[in-house]
């Protein structure tokens, strides 16, 4: 395996600036996920690494080699596509060994590589079948097997699970994570699904409008978002957000409701901010993750507008501060619409963002 370094990597299509001078270092054996909304530049970045798109400026380095001008076949990378891209007339074994065959490897070497990859992916009984005889999950395993046999320096995954149903996506996420642990592979993985990114990656790269908004571990981007965009993109259900003004040490919201400024954030009087609080940190009394002891907790009596039972938890939607907030109720009970409950706001875990720049005000 190898390191991967992007230095001031830039891509324009005429007047459209798709990727804007990004820098990224991926360590040997690291699993890095690129996430963001459609059009943010994540797939374009992956295709430039693969050599499928020419770069406008900057450098791509795999290990010690600058590969800007090398064709894809000479970069020693393997790519797994969303569409599987299997040859329908070939068997699984032939699909997996095809790139080695056209590279001129001898049959014994190809057979050894295919057999070992099939063993790792637990698809040995499928080697004589053709793609039409396989399920979606099996086809994706074959596509991964074709990548593994090349023994590449870097694996590239382009939204590989988006064609699978929800149950199979969960299963394949586990298998990809296990595969990474077994191979110790350097992986760059593109997805629009933040759950995939959070569960799979060592680090997450969050992109917006061709730029990198934040790079961090799943814990860092969830608990310490650098910007309003990151806070809203990472987390399900999404973070509650409300505009506020600082007055007398309190955050005054849209309808005049007020909450204390979080205890570890300093903001000047009159500052315009956006308050962010995750649903985990707004909960009915007796039904939350955190106890009141040791936390900056404010309580309010609020009427429930909508409840969404999800089995082991219930999401409650409550009007507050001029908008609707989402609260997570653990160990749930039935809740009637209009029922009034005491809700705790754990402000020790709240976030404040500058209203103009969107940047976090936590230091």
N, C-alpha and C positions, 0 to 999 in steps of 0.2 A: 504494500500500500504506500501512499505518498501524501504529502501535504498539498494543499491547493491555495494559491494566493491570487486574489484579484486586486489590481492596483489601478485606481482611477479609471475603471472600466466604464466605457461610454458607448451608447448606441443611438443613432438618429436615423429615422426614415424620412428623408427630405426635411420638412419643417417640424416633424413630430419627433420630440426628444423622448425616447422610450426608457433609456437607462442613463442616469446622470452621475457619472464619475464616482462610482461606488468603490469602496475598499472593503475587502473581507479576507480574513485568514482562517483556513480550515485545517485543523491539526491532523496528523497521521492517525487514522482509525476513528476519527470523530464523525458523528452523525449530525448533520446540520440541515434544518428545514427552512426553506424560503416560503413565506406565507404573505398573503395580502389579497386585496380585492382584484377582480378582473381588470386587466390593463395596468397593473402596478409595475410590471417589468420583470416579474419573477421567472416566467417561462422564457422570455427573451434572454435573460441572464444565463439560464441553464443551457439554452441552445448555443450561446456564444462559447460557453465552457466546452461543449461537445464539438464545436467546430461547424455546426449547422447554420450559424449566422456569422457573418463577418463583423468584427468589432470596428467601431468608428475611431476610437482611440483608447489608450491604456494598455495594460499587460495582463495576460493570464499565464500563471506559472504553475506547472504540475511538478512537484518535487523541485529539482534544480533547473528544469527546462522551461524556457519561455516558449509557449506553444501557439502564439498568435497566428503564425503563418502555416502551421502544420495542418494537413487534412485530418478529418476525424479518425481514419484508420491508423494514423501514426501517433495519436495522443495517448494510446493505451488506456482508454476509458470504455466503459460499457454503459449503455442507456436502456432503461426499461420504460416503455411507452404506455400511455393510457389505453391504446387500442390493441395491445399485445403484439401486433405485427408478426404473426406466425404465418408460415407458408402452408396453405391448406392441403397441398398434395404431398407434404412430407410427414413422416412420423414424428413423434415427440423427440426421439433420439436424433433424427436427422435435423430437425429444427435447432436443437441445442448444439449440435456439432457443426452446423453449417459455416459459421464464421471461421472456425478452425480449418475446415476443409478448403475454403477459398484462400486461406493463408498458407496452404501447402503443407499442413501438418500431416504426419503419417497416420494411418488408420488406427494403429494400436494406441497412439497417444490420444487421439480423439475419443476412442472408446473408453479409455481410462478416465479422461476428464468428464465425459458425459455420465459415466457410472457414478463417479464421486459426487458430482453435482446433484444427480438424482437421489443419491443416498441422503445428502444433506437436506434436500427439500422433501424427502419422503414421497417421491413420485416414481419409484422404480417399477411398480406394476403398470405404469402408463406409457412406458418407452415405445411400445409398438403401436400405440393408437395414433390417430390423426386428430388435429384440432377440433373438427366437427363433433368428435365423440367425447369431448371434454366439457366440464362445467366452466363457468367464468373464473372461479377460484383456481381450478386446475390449469387453465390457460395462463393465468398470471404467474403461477409457479413455474410453468415451462419458460415463460419470458424471463423470469429471474434466473432460471437455470442456464439459459443461453448467455446471460450476462456473466454468470459465475465462471463458466468454463474458460473464458478468456483470461482469467486471473488478472483483472485490470488494476491500475493504480487507483482509480476513482470510479465509483458507481454513481450514475445519475438516474434519478427516478422522476418522471414527469407525470404527476397526478395518476399513479398507477392503479388506485382503487376506486376511481370515480365512477366506473361502469358497474360496480358490484352493489348488491343490495346491502342494507344496513347491517344485518347479522354477519354476512360474509366479510364486510369491511372490517368489523371488529375482530373477526378471526384472523384475517390477513394482516392486520396491524400487529397482532401478537406474533405471528410467524415472521414478519419482517424484523421485528425487534429481536427475536431469538436468532435469526440469521445473522444480524449484525454482531450479536454477542459471540457467535461461533466463529465468524470469519474475521472479526476485528477490522472490518472494511471501512475505508473512507467513503462516506455517502453524502451526496447533496440531493435533497428530496424536495420537490416542489409540490405544494398542495394549496388549495383555497380553504381547506378544512382545518380550523384551528385545533380541533380535538385530535386529529392525526398528528399535527405538529407537536402538541403538548405531550402526547403519549409516547411518541417515537424518538424525538430529537434530544441530543445532548445540549444543543443550543438552537435557538430560533432566531431567524432574521426576518423582521417584519418590514415590508416594503409598502410604499405609497407614492404614486406618481413618479416612479422611476428612481426614488431615493430610498435609502435605508433609514427607517424611523428609529429602530432599536435592535440591538443584538444582545441576547442574554439567555440564560438557562430558563426552562419553563417556570421555575419559581420566581426568577427575577422579573420576567415580563408580566407575570400575573400579579405579583405582590408589589412590584416597584415599577409600574409603567412610566416611561419617560415622557409621554405625551397623552393628550386627550384621545388621539386616534388609536394609540396602542391600547389604552384602557378600554375603549369601546369595542375594539376588534377581538381582544383576548378575553375569554370568559363566557360561559353559557350557564344560565341566562346572562345577558350583558350587564355591565355595571349601570347602576342608577346614576343619572347625571342631572344636575339642576343649576341654572345660573344663580349667582348670589352676589351680594355686596357686603363688605365687612363694615359693620357699624357697632362700635362699643364692644369689641371682642366677640361679636356674634356674627353668624352668617345669616343675612336676611334674604329669604327666598321670595319667589314671585308674588305670593299672596300675602306677604307679611309674616309668615311663619319664620321662626328663627331657631338656629342650632348653634352651639358653641363652636368657635374655631378649634379644629383638632389641636390637641395639646402640644404636639411636637412640630407644628408649622407656624412660622412667623410671617404675617402679612400686614401691610400698612393699613391704617384706617382709610376707608373709602375705596379700597381696591375692588375691582370687578373680577370675579373668579367663577370657575365652574366647580361645584362640589361633586365628588364621585364617591359612591358607596356600593360595594358589591352586595347582592342579595343575601349572601351568607352572613353579612354583618348588619342586616336589618331583619329582626326575627321576633315572633310573638313570645311573650314571657313564658319561660319554661320549655321552649322549643328551638333553642339556638345552639350553635357550636360553642359559644363563649359564655362563661358565667359573668356576672356583673363585677365580681371581685377583681380589682387590679385593672379595670378597663374604664375608659372615659365614656360611660354609657348615659345617653339621654333617653327618656321614655316619653311616649305619647299615646294617648287613646285615639285609635284610628278605626274607621269603619271599613270593612272588607268589601271591595267592589266585585271582584271575581276571584274564584279559587280554582286551581288546576291540580287535582290529585294525581300523583305520579307513583303511588305505591308506598315506597319508603320515605317519601317526602311530599309536601304539597307546596306549590307556589301560590302566594297570595298577592293580589294586586290592590294597592291602597292609594287613594288620592292624598297627596301631601305637597305643600309648598307650590301649588299651581301646576303639578304634573302627577302622573301615576307612577308609583314606585313598586318594585318587585321585591317581595320578602320570601325567604326560604324557611318553611316550617318543617323541622325534623320531628320524628316520632309523632306523625300528624294525627289529628282527629277531624271529624266532619266539621266544616265551617259553613255557616249560612251566609248568603249574600246580605250585606247590610249589618252583619254582626260586628260589634265593637270589641276590639282586643287591645291589650296594652302591648305596644311594639317597642323594642329596644334598638336604638341606633348606637352601634359601637364606633364612636368617633376616633378611637385610637387607631382604627384601620381605615379611616376615611382618607381621601385624596383631594387635593386642591390643584387646579390648573389655571394658569393665566388666561383670562378671557380673550386676550388679543392674540397671543402666540400659541396657545394650546399646550405649552410646556408645563411639566410638573413643577410645583412649588416646594416639593420635598427636597431637602438637601442631602 
